[in-house]
Amino acid sequence: MQGGTIMTVQNSGTEHASCTIGFVGFGAMGALMGHNLRKAGYALRAYTPSGRQLDAATPMVDTACRLAEQSDIVILCVPNDAAISASASGENGFLAGARPDTLVINTSTISPEATEKLHELSREKNLRFVDAPMSGSTPEAEKGELVMLVGATREDFEAARPVLSAIGKMSIHAGDVGAGTRLKLVINGIMGATLTVIAEAVGYGLASGLDRTMLYDALAQVAVISPHHKRKLASAEQEDFSAQFPTRLMSKDMGLLISAARSTSSFCPAIAVADQALGLANKRHANDDYSSLLGAIEKSVVKLPTPPEKP
């Protein structure tokens, strides 16, 4: 398939499979995806750089290399470019252990440059590579309702589709390798910039004297707020910023998008402002949900008691 053509495939549900999947990076998202892969009949094992085991049902392997040696398919779900490089390269990286024709599916959100580099390294080892970041966070991962954004050849996409069907409700074949990464940056840019605008508007509403409960209830009813952002507003109203999508990851993704936009001379001033706002939020709320920006802006407009006059 050539870049520029978009094919949307509705996932048809789980399929039994007789092969073993090795999961590199088995954190909050990975463990939920792994549960759905087991339900689909896949044998599963995992490697995490931290050594933590979030899912007792999944055997853990001590290096990415040994994991790949035992796997027919390798799925990557790590936080950034540096983690991808560390998991892939060197004598303990999965590239050292993967057998020729192993299918590698990268669900991580990384830079377009890192995606292309990983693709090149995989080809040098005669591996099949699918670029497949996901749209959705922990609630969608738990229910198997992620939307998979895929960059791959048609043949490799078809080979990966049963796996993608087990973890997502839909796969969008955006083009060749790299197209999935670029589409993910577009989607997360919209998420981050929209949340920033909502937070600013809520801040104005509260500063102007609108009743807080009325304001949040009104925003929950209007069509201009997406279902995703209504969920974030509902959490903010309760001051519950438990991480579904941590600020550190959203801030990272906004930075990737700004860098990618600069490389293509794209005009993205609103996204640049959102990048700065989320970068500031990241200083104090790195491990809270990125909707913590709503709470931070709300606190900035709360009227403080007037200090007593000096005699």
N, C-alpha and C positions, 0 to 999 in steps of 0.2 A: 504494500500500500504506500502511496506517495503522500508526503505531507500536504496539508491543506484540505484533505477530504476527511469528513467526520462521519463515523459510523457509530450509532448508538445501539447497544445490544442489551435487551432486558434479560437479566439473569433469571434462569428458570428454576432455581432452587438447588438443593444439595445433590451431589452425585457421589456414589461410592467410588473410592479409588484404592488401588492396591500398592501405591508407592509411598515412600517416606519423605516427609517434608522436614527440612532443617530450618529453624527460625533463628535468625541472628538479630538480637535486640528484643528481649521478651519482657517489655515493660507493661504499663497499664493498657496501652492499645494492643500490643502484641499478644498478651495473655487472653484478651477477649476474642481476638481473631483466631487464636489457637483453639479456643473452646469450640468455635463454629467449624473449624477444619476437622477436629476430631469427630464432631457430630456427622460430618459428611463422609466419614470413613477413612480419613487419612491417618497414617501413623505419624507421630509428631515427636520431635525432640528439639531442644533449644540451647542457645548459648547467649549469655549476657556478660558484657565486660565487667559489670559490678559483681557478678556471681550471685546476685539475688534471685530467689525462686519465688515468683508470685503465684505459680500454679503447681501444686504438688502432684498433679496428674501427669505432668510433662517431664520426661527425663532430661536432665541437664548435662551438657557436654562442656569440658573445660577450655576448649579453644574453638575458634571458628573453623580452623583447618580440619580438626577431627570431626566436627559437625558435618562439614561438606563431604568428607570421606564416606559418611554413613547415610547420605541423603541423595534422593533422585531430583528433588527440587529444593532450591534455597530461596527463602524469603528474607528480605532485609527490612527492618523497621527500626531505624536509629535516628537520633535527633538532628544531626548536622553533617556538613562536609567532612569535618575532622573525624567523626565517628565512622563514617563510611570508609574513609581511607584506612583507619586503624583496623577495621574489621576485614578489609579486603586484602591488604598488602602484608608482605613479610612472611616468614616461615609459619606463623600462626594464623595467617589470614585465610579466608575461605577460598581464595583463588588458588592457594597452594594445595588444597585438598580436593577440590571439585573435579570430578571425572569429566572427560569430554562429552558434550551434548547435554550436560546438566542444564536445567532451566533455572535461570536466576531471575527473580521477580523483586524489584526494588520498590517498596511502598513508602520509603522515606521521602520527606520533602527536603530536597537539596538544591544547590545551584544548577543551572543548565550546564555550566562548565564541568561540574563534578559528575553529572549524569553522563555526559559525553565521554569523559575520561574512564569511568567505570565500564561503559559500553566497549570502549577500545580494549581495555584490559581483559574483559570477558571474551571478546572475539579472539584475542591472542591465545587464549587457553581453549579455544573451540567450544565455548559455552554459548548457550542461547540466552539472550538478555531482553527483559521486558521492563520498561519504565512505567510504574503503576502507582503513583501516589494516590491517596484516597481523600475524598471530601466527606467530612463527618468527624465526630469526636466520640468519646466513650459511650454515650447512649446508643449511637448508631452502630458502633462496633459490637456492643453487647447483643444487639438484636440482629446482627448480620445485615444491616441496612446501609452500609457504606456505599458511596458512589465511587467507582474505580475509574481513574483518569489515565488512559493507557497510551503509551507510545511504543510501537513495536511493528515488526513486519506482520503481515496478515497471518502468515504461518505460525509465528511465535505467539501472536495474540490468541489464535485458536487453541494452541497447546496450553496456554495459561488460563483459558476461560473457565474450565471446571473449578480451578482453585479460586478464581475471582468470584465465581458464583457462590462459593461457600461462605465468603466473607462480606459480599456486597449484594445489593438489590439490583444494581445496574452497572454495566461497564461502558464507558465511552471511548471508542478507539479514535483518538484525536489525530493520529498520524504516525510517522516513524519515531524511533527512539529520540527522546527529548521533548516531543510534543506534550506528553503527559505532564512533565515537570513544568513546562511553560503555562499550560492550562491551570495547573494547581496554583501557580503564583497569581494568575488573574483572579481566581476565585477567592484566595485568601486576602488579596489586596482589597477586593470588594467588602469582604467581611470586616477587616480591620478598619478601613476608612469609614464604613457605615457606622460601626460601633462608636467611632470617635465623634462623628457628627451627632449621633443620638445623645452621647454623653454631654456634649457641649450644649445641646438644646435643653436637655433635662436640667443642666446647671443654670441656664438662663431662667427656666420656668420656676425653679425653686428660689433663685435670687429675687425674682419679681414678686414673690409672695404667693404663688399658687400652692394649694394644699398638696402635700406630698402624696398621700394616698389617692386622691382624685387624679393627680397627674399620671401616676403609674397605671391606675385602672383605665384611664382614657387611652393611653398608648397601647395597652393590651387589646384594644378593640378596633383600632384603625388599620386600614389596609396598607398604609405606607410603611409599616414595620413588618419585616419578614418574620416567619415563624421562628427562625433561628434567633433573631434579635429579641423577639418577644420572650423567648425562654431566658435570655440573658437579663432582660429587664425584670422578669419575675424573680430571678435569683437576687438581683441587686436590691429590689424592694425589701427582701428579707435579710439583706446584708449577708448573703451566703455566697461566698466566692470560692467554694470548693472547686478544685481544678478539674474541668472537663477538657479544656484546651489552655494549658498554662501560658501566662503572659510571656515567659522567656521564649517559648516556641513561636508565638504569634509575632513577637518583636523580631525574632530571627528571620521569619518568613517575609516580613515587611522590608527588612534590610536586603534580603535576596532580591526582592522585586525592584527596589530602588536601584540596586546595582545592575540588574538586568535591563531596566528601563534606560539607564544611562548608556549602556552599551549599544542600544538601538536608537538613541536620540529621541526617546518617547517623551511626551509632555505629561507629567504626572504630579502637578503641584499639590493636589488634595491628598494623594497617597504619601507624598513627602511629609506633609504636616502630620498625618496619622502615624507615620513611622517615628517622628520625633515624640509625639504624645505617648505612644506605646513604649518607646525606648525609655522615657521618663518613668512611666508606670513600672517598667521592669526593674528599676533600681530598688523599689520597696516591695513589689508584689510579684517577683519572678516566678514563684511556684503557686501563686493563686491563679484562678481563671482570668483570662484576659479581660473579662467584663469588670474586673476590679477597677478599671479605668473609670467606670461609672461611679463607683464609690469614692474614688480619689477626687473626682471633679465635684461630686456632691459635698464632700467635706470642705472643699476649697471655697464654697459659697455659703456655708453655714455661718450665720451671724454670731460673732463672738460677743460675750458680755462687754459693755463699754467700761473701760477702766475708770476708777474714781478720779475726779479732778484733783490735781495737786494743790495743796493749800498755798 
